[in-house]
Amino acid sequence: MKYRAALLLILLVLLPLLLLGWLGFRLQQNEQQLVGLQLQKLIEQQLESLDSELQTHFQQLERLLQRQAGGLYRLADPDYPSDRLRSFIKDSAQVQQLFVLDADDQRQFPPRDQPLSLEEQRLVDRLQPLWQSPGLFHPTASDPSAPAVQAQAPVAAKASDYFASGQLAQRAPAELSSELSADIAEAPLASAQMAEPAAELSDQTQRSSVKTEAKRTETDTTASGWIAWYADARLMHIYWWRDPEGRTLGFVLNDARLLSDLINRLPDAGQGSQALGEAQIRLLDSQGTALYSWGDYQANGQALRSLGLSHPLGSWRLEYHAPALQRAAAPLWLTLVAPLLLLGAGLAGLGYLLYREHRRELTLARQRVNFVNQVSHELKTPLTNVRLYAEMLQQRLDDGSEETADPTVNRYLGVITDESQRLSRLIENVLSFSRLQRKQLKLAPETANPDEQIERILHTFAPLLRQRGIEPRFAPGIEQPLTYDPAALEQILNNLLSNCEKYAPDSGELRLRSWLDSTALCVEVRDSGPGIDPADRQRIFEPFYRSSSRLTDGVSGTGIGLGLARDLARAHGGDLTLEASDSGACFQIRLETNR
Amino acid sequence: MNRYFPRHRWITALLLLLTCVSLSARAQTQHKQEVTLDLSLATPVMAAGAAQKAYIKISLDGFELPGRATRTPANVAIVLDRSGSMGGDKIQHAREAAIMALGRLDERDIVSVVAYDSQVEVVVPATRLTDRQPIYQAIRTIRAGGNTALFAGVSKGAAELRKFIDRNRVNRVILLSDGLANVGPQTPSALGRLGQSLAKEGISVTTIGLGLGYNEDLMTQLAGMSDGNHAFVENAADLARIFQYEFGDVMSVVAQDLIIEIRCLNGVRPLRLLGRDSDVYGDRVRTRLNQLYSEQEKYLVLEVEVPAQEAGSELELASVQVDYANLATRQAARLDGRVRAQFSASEQEVQQAVDKPALESAVEQVANELSREAVELRDQGDVQGARSLLQKSAEYLGAQAEALASPELKAQEEEALQDADKLSSEDDWNRQRKELREKQYKRATQQTY
C-alpha cells in the first residue's frame, strides 16, 4: 500500500518510455533495413556500372580487333601471309599471339610448314585442345540454343546492343564441361605451379572454361566472339573473327596488358577515396586474389556485396568492402536514445511532482484522521461520564419512591441514555476504524456465550427499533460458551442493527439467527426492508461509500460502518457477507473461534 | 690579373676558333645524323671443312646530339613505391632523388608521378614541366605505408604516359621498388609480358631496386622486356645518383623503335641471340631495341652454326636489316648490311684474321650467359654445379683474354672467380644475387651506368 503510488508512477514513466523506445527501435531498424537495401542497390549499381565500364573496354577492343582483322583479311592472297601476321604481332601492344584456322578448323598460322619460334610453339601446345574442340567457333551450328541466337541476331546487330542484351549463348560444349569436371581435382595443383616450363605442358594441366558468344553480323559468313581459355593456370582471352571465306582469326590477348588496361579504366587511390569514402572495391580473379583495389577501407573480411563480371571476364568478380551497416548507423542510435532520455527525464520529473503531491495529501489525510481520532478520544471520556451518570440517575430514580417518579423524567433519561449509547457506538466505530487503518486493532478473545450476548445487544436496540417500526426476533442456535472477541461481535452487530434502523424503517420483522458451523460462529441478520441494489453489492463495503439512492437520502451516516464490520470479521478469521435474498438485506457474520 | 687579360682573351678566341674548326670537321666526317650499323664476324676467316659455331656482332652506334637544345623531349612517369617498407629514410631519399632528377628536365618535357602501396595514386597527372613547384610539392606529400601493388603502379604510370604518347618523345616509366609485389600479378613472367606490351608502344620501363627486399628477377624481366635500364641500389642515399644517370640516359636518346631482323643465308643456322630476348623463326631472327643513346654503342651477338665449307671459299652468312625512328631527323630510317666469312685451311690465317673487338664482345656475352645459368643452378640448390660453371666460364675468359691480350676479359675472368666464391656464401646470397643479376643485365644490354 505504501509503495503502490510510487510503483504506479514508475510504471507510468517506464511504460511509455519502453513503448516509445521499442517503437523507435523498430522504426529505426526498418529505416536501417531500408537504407541498407538502398545502399545495397546503390552498391550493386556501382558495381554494375564498373562491370559495364570494363565491358566497354572489350567493346572497344573488339572494334579495334575487328578493324585490324579486316585489314589483315585484305592482305590475304589467298592465304594470310605469315610475315605480315608476325609483324602485326610484333607491333600490336594488346595482342600476344595470333592464330588462323581454315574453314575446317585446321591450323594455318602459326604455319605448319615453316619453323616456329619458341613462343609460337608454346601457343600451339596450349591451344591444341581448343582447336580440337569442334564447334567452339561455330556456336550457331552446334549449339542447341542456336535458334535463340538467330532470333536475337537482328536486334543485336550492333556491338553495344549485343553487350546490353546480355549473354546470348554462354555455355560450354558438353565434352568440354565433362573435361572440366574431370580435371577439377587437379586444379589447385595446377594453379600452384604458376610458371612452369613449356616442356611440362601436358593435356592434363589444361582445363578450360569456355564460354562462347556468337554474333552474326549482316553477312552470314562472318562471326566473332570471345573465348576465355584456361591453360597453365593462366586465363587467356581470345577474340576470334570469321572472315568471309570461313577462316577463323584468333587474337590471343596479352593477359598482363589486358589487366593493365582494365586497371587503367578503374579509379586510382585519390579518385577512389573521393568516390567511395570509407569503402573499398576490389577486383578479384578466378582464384580470389585481389588484382586491384581502390577506396580507403582497408580491413579484410566478408564483402558487403560481390558481383561476378560479365563474359569474357566471367570468372572474375568485383567485391565491395565497407564497415558493417550497424556501425555506420551509430549516430542514429544517438538520435533515438537522446530523445528517449529527455522524455524519460520529463516523465520522471512529472511523476516525482505527482508523487510529492500525493504524499502531501496523504499526510494531510493522516493528520485529519489523527484529528478525528483525537477528538473522538476527547469525546469518549466525557461521554462515558454522561452515560455513567445517566445510568446512575436512572438507578436512583428506580430506587426512589414510585410516586415521586415522573414518567417524563424517565423518558428524558431514556433518551439521554439511548443517544449517549448511540454516540459512544459512533465513537467506537471511528476509533476502531482508525485502529484498523493503522493496523493497531488487537482482538481480545474471551470465553462467553454468544447467544446471551446477542440477546443483550438486541435488548438494548429493541426500543430504538420498535420506535422505527421494526420488530426484532432472535433464534439462538449455539447455546454454549465459545472463545471469541465479544467486543468485535458487538461492534459488527451494532453496525448492522443501526443500519437496519436507519435504512429500513417500518419494515416489520428483523430476524436474527445464530449457529455454529464446525468452529465458526455464524450469525445471520435478515431484515424486511427494501434491500440493496445489486449494483451496490460490492461497493457497500468500501469505506466512505454511501449507496446513493432514495434510500440514503436524508439519512446521516459516516459511511464506514459496513466496511469496518467486515474488516473486523476478517480480522477475526471470518467474514461478513451479503447473502442473496428475495426481499430485504441479509447479512451473514462468520467468526472463527478456533484461534 | 689585368696584365694578363689581353693574352687570356686572345687564347680564348683561338680556342673558340679551334673548336669551330674541329666541330665542322666532325660534322663533315659524320655528315649525317644517322645511326651507324657495324656488322662484324668474330672470326672472319674460318677453318674449312667442319661445321662450326660463329659469332656475329651487330653493333649500333648512336650519333652525337648537336647540343642540349636539340635533344628529344621526354615523357616520363616516375612510379614510386611507398609501401610500408619504404618508411623513413628511403622514401625521403626517393622523393628528393625524384625532385632532383626532374630538375634536369625543362618545359619541353612531360612528367607524371605515381605512387603505389596497396593502392595506386596518381600524385601528379601527366603535365608539361612549366610550373615546377606544385609538382615538387605533390612529390613531397608522398608518405609510406601499405602493401606493394607494383603491377597496378606500373599500369597507371603507363596510362599517364599514354596521355601524351608520341614516337618523337622518349617515353619512359621509371619504377622504384624496394619490396616484393604482393597485390595483383607478381610473377616475373607476368610483369615481363606487361613490359613486352609496353615496349610495342615505345614505352620503356627502367626498374630501380632499392635495398635487399625486391625481386630482382621480376625487375630485370620488366626492364628487359621493355628495354629499359635496371639498377640495384643498396643504399637509399645513392638513389639521387642513379636517378641522375637515368635522366641523363633519357635525355640522350637519339633513335627509337629499332627493329633488327637477321636472316641467315646459305644454310647457316641461328642458335641464339646472346643476352637478349628474340624470336627465331627458322633462319630468321627478330628482335628490337627500344632506343639508342647518343654516342653509345649497343650491340647484339648472334651465335650461328656454319656448315662445313671448302677452303678458299667465301660465304655470305647473314643479312641484317635495321628499321628505326631517327629522333634527330624525325624520320623512319633503314640500315642494312651483310656478313661474309672466308674459309681457310690454315690455322694461322684464321688466328690472324680474328676480329678482336667482335670476339671480345662475343666472349663477354657467352660468359655472361654462363653466369646467368650459374645463378639458375644456384637457385635450384646446386651450389657446386653453379660454382663449377662459373669456374669454367672464368677458365674460358682467361684463355680468351690471353689469346686476345684483352684486359677487359681478364677483369671479367677475375669477376667470375669472385662470383664463384660469392655463390657459396649462404647468408649474403640475397645481396649477391641482386648484384649478379644487375651485373648480368647491364652487361647484356650495355647499360651506360
HADDOCK unambig.tbl for C-alpha pairs under 7 A between the chains (distance, minus, plus):
assign (segid A and resid 91 and name CA) (segid B and resid 200 and name CA) 5.57 0.50 0.50
assign (segid A and resid 92 and name CA) (segid B and resid 200 and name CA) 6.44 0.50 0.50
assign (segid A and resid 93 and name CA) (segid B and resid 197 and name CA) 4.52 0.50 0.50
assign (segid A and resid 93 and name CA) (segid B and resid 198 and name CA) 6.55 0.50 0.50
assign (segid A and resid 93 and name CA) (segid B and resid 200 and name CA) 5.21 0.50 0.50
assign (segid A and resid 93 and name CA) (segid B and resid 201 and name CA) 6.19 0.50 0.50
assign (segid A and resid 94 and name CA) (segid B and resid 197 and name CA) 6.58 0.50 0.50
assign (segid A and resid 115 and name CA) (segid B and resid 281 and name CA) 5.60 0.50 0.50
assign (segid A and resid 115 and name CA) (segid B and resid 282 and name CA) 4.75 0.50 0.50
assign (segid A and resid 116 and name CA) (segid B and resid 281 and name CA) 5.23 0.50 0.50
assign (segid A and resid 116 and name CA) (segid B and resid 282 and name CA) 6.67 0.50 0.50
assign (segid A and resid 117 and name CA) (segid B and resid 279 and name CA) 5.70 0.50 0.50
assign (segid A and resid 117 and name CA) (segid B and resid 280 and name CA) 4.97 0.50 0.50
assign (segid A and resid 117 and name CA) (segid B and resid 281 and name CA) 4.81 0.50 0.50
assign (segid A and resid 254 and name CA) (segid B and resid 193 and name CA) 6.94 0.50 0.50
assign (segid A and resid 256 and name CA) (segid B and resid 190 and name CA) 5.81 0.50 0.50
assign (segid A and resid 256 and name CA) (segid B and resid 193 and name CA) 5.90 0.50 0.50
assign (segid A and resid 256 and name CA) (segid B and resid 194 and name CA) 5.05 0.50 0.50
assign (segid A and resid 257 and name CA) (segid B and resid 194 and name CA) 5.28 0.50 0.50
assign (segid A and resid 257 and name CA) (segid B and resid 197 and name CA) 6.25 0.50 0.50
assign (segid A and resid 260 and name CA) (segid B and resid 152 and name CA) 6.71 0.50 0.50
assign (segid A and resid 260 and name CA) (segid B and resid 155 and name CA) 5.08 0.50 0.50
assign (segid A and resid 263 and name CA) (segid B and resid 152 and name CA) 6.66 0.50 0.50
assign (segid A and resid 264 and name CA) (segid B and resid 155 and name CA) 6.61 0.50 0.50
assign (segid A and resid 264 and name CA) (segid B and resid 156 and name CA) 5.89 0.50 0.50
assign (segid A and resid 264 and name CA) (segid B and resid 159 and name CA) 6.44 0.50 0.50
assign (segid A and resid 268 and name CA) (segid B and resid 120 and name CA) 5.42 0.50 0.50
assign (segid A and resid 268 and name CA) (segid B and resid 121 and name CA) 5.20 0.50 0.50
assign (segid A and resid 268 and name CA) (segid B and resid 122 and name CA) 6.58 0.50 0.50
assign (segid A and resid 269 and name CA) (segid B and resid 119 and name CA) 5.71 0.50 0.50
assign (segid A and resid 269 and name CA) (segid B and resid 120 and name CA) 5.21 0.50 0.50
assign (segid A and resid 269 and name CA) (segid B and resid 121 and name CA) 4.59 0.50 0.50
assign (segid A and resid 270 and name CA) (segid B and resid 121 and name CA) 5.63 0.50 0.50
assign (segid A and resid 290 and name CA) (segid B and resid 183 and name CA) 6.47 0.50 0.50
assign (segid A and resid 290 and name CA) (segid B and resid 184 and name CA) 5.96 0.50 0.50
assign (segid A and resid 291 and name CA) (segid B and resid 183 and name CA) 6.14 0.50 0.50
assign (segid A and resid 291 and name CA) (segid B and resid 184 and name CA) 3.81 0.50 0.50
assign (segid A and resid 291 and name CA) (segid B and resid 185 and name CA) 6.77 0.50 0.50
assign (segid A and resid 292 and name CA) (segid B and resid 152 and name CA) 6.84 0.50 0.50
assign (segid A and resid 292 and name CA) (segid B and resid 184 and name CA) 6.04 0.50 0.50
assign (segid A and resid 293 and name CA) (segid B and resid 119 and name CA) 6.04 0.50 0.50
assign (segid A and resid 294 and name CA) (segid B and resid 119 and name CA) 5.92 0.50 0.50
